[in-house]
Amino acid sequence: MLWGFSILKDEQIKAISELEDKMNITLLAFSGLSIRNAEITKEDLEQIQKLEKDLGLSLVAVNVD
């Protein structure tokens, strides 16, 4: 299971925003995704590692079920 920011509908955003305003806080919405490790080649891994270095971040190769 991987958790990421939720994709929200307009009415969900409105409800969250109203509660944030009322409570004077910031709320973050997360949803779980069913994932499995992606099978990649050595060449794929090298390309991913190069992009990580270029962008200064970490990437994880997965398949979303």
PEDASUL-V294378 format. One record per residue. N is the residue number from 1. PHI is phi in whole degrees, 0 to 359 (999 if undefined). PSI is psi as a letter, one per 40 degrees, with the letter a starting at -180 (none if undefined). D_LAST is the distance of its C-alpha to the last C-alpha in Angstrom with 2 decimals. Layout:
n = (N;N)
phi = (PHI;PHI)
psi = (PSI;PSI)
d_last = (D_LAST;D_LAST)
//
This chain:
n = (1;2;3;4;5;6;7;8;9;10;11;12;13;14;15;16;17;18;19;20;21;22;23;24;25;26;27;28;29;30;31;32;33;34;35;36;37;38;39;40;41;42;43;44;45;46;47;48;49;50;51;52;53;54;55;56;57;58;59;60;61;62;63;64;65)
phi = (999;240;253;218;301;287;267;252;278;306;292;290;299;298;296;294;300;297;291;301;298;296;263;56;223;246;251;248;255;240;227;270;238;277;228;217;300;280;272;233;275;301;295;300;299;298;294;296;297;296;297;304;297;298;268;72;213;252;239;234;271;223;247;270;280)
psi = (h;h;h;i;h;i;h;i;i;d;d;d;d;d;d;d;d;d;d;d;d;d;e;f;i;h;h;h;h;i;i;i;h;h;i;i;h;i;h;i;i;d;d;d;d;d;d;d;d;d;d;d;d;d;e;f;i;i;i;h;h;i;h;h;none)
d_last = (10.28;11.23;13.61;14.58;17.09;16.41;16.80;19.84;21.91;25.61;26.77;24.49;25.83;29.32;29.06;27.87;30.55;33.22;32.50;32.49;35.85;37.25;36.38;36.91;33.65;30.40;27.14;23.72;20.66;17.41;14.07;11.40;7.80;5.55;5.60;7.48;10.63;11.08;13.98;16.72;20.39;23.35;24.11;20.70;21.27;24.75;23.69;21.25;24.09;26.57;24.60;24.24;28.00;28.81;26.89;27.79;24.36;21.55;18.26;15.21;13.18;9.44;6.35;3.80;0.00)
//
